[in-house]
Amino acid sequence: MTPEQLQNLAESKFEFKAAKQTLLERVDSQLAFTYKGGLFKATPYLLAEIAGYLTMYNVDEQIVMMDEYQNPTVITLGVFRTMALEARQYALNAYATEFEKLKKVRKGDKI
């Protein structure tokens, strides 16, 4: 490879990583959802916590959970689980769609 080709390759990889990081940050913001005045993020940790509560409690029971700002919020487990799963899936679907577009742009670079 010529030095120019190596430079183009390095720039392309850097641009791809920067675009991917920007996309991840945008998707991370889409994980947020509100419930009864609290702000929550549909992370794997939150989903695991909900699953743990569901082993002990009924889906219709209400419990207290801390939101992103450490405020206690009374939640109904079944409804909260559904909202969290929907928020996470929406964000991941958006990420998958945008990532495919990003990969096509990257493959379009003729290096």
Secondary structure in CASP SS format (residue, H / E / C, confidence):
PFRMAT SS
TARGET T0000
AUTHOR 0000-0000-0000
METHOD secondary structure of the structure
MODEL  1
M C 1.00
T C 1.00
P H 1.00
E H 1.00
Q H 1.00
L H 1.00
Q H 1.00
N H 1.00
L H 1.00
A H 1.00
E H 1.00
S H 1.00
K H 1.00
F H 1.00
E H 1.00
F H 1.00
K H 1.00
A H 1.00
A H 1.00
K H 1.00
Q H 1.00
T H 1.00
L H 1.00
L H 1.00
E H 1.00
R H 1.00
V H 1.00
D H 1.00
S H 1.00
Q H 1.00
L C 1.00
A E 1.00
F E 1.00
T E 1.00
Y E 1.00
K C 1.00
G C 1.00
G E 1.00
L E 1.00
F E 1.00
K E 1.00
A C 1.00
T C 1.00
P H 1.00
Y H 1.00
L H 1.00
L H 1.00
A H 1.00
E H 1.00
I H 1.00
A H 1.00
G H 1.00
Y H 1.00
L H 1.00
T H 1.00
M H 1.00
Y C 1.00
N C 1.00
V C 1.00
D C 1.00
E C 1.00
Q E 1.00
I E 1.00
V E 1.00
M E 1.00
M E 1.00
D C 1.00
E C 1.00
Y C 1.00
Q C 1.00
N C 1.00
P E 1.00
T E 1.00
V E 1.00
I E 1.00
T E 1.00
L H 1.00
G H 1.00
V H 1.00
F H 1.00
R H 1.00
T H 1.00
M H 1.00
A H 1.00
L H 1.00
E H 1.00
A H 1.00
R H 1.00
Q H 1.00
Y H 1.00
A H 1.00
L H 1.00
N H 1.00
A H 1.00
Y H 1.00
A H 1.00
T H 1.00
E H 1.00
F H 1.00
E H 1.00
K H 1.00
L H 1.00
K H 1.00
K H 1.00
V H 1.00
R H 1.00
K H 1.00
G H 1.00
D C 1.00
K C 1.00
I C 1.00
END
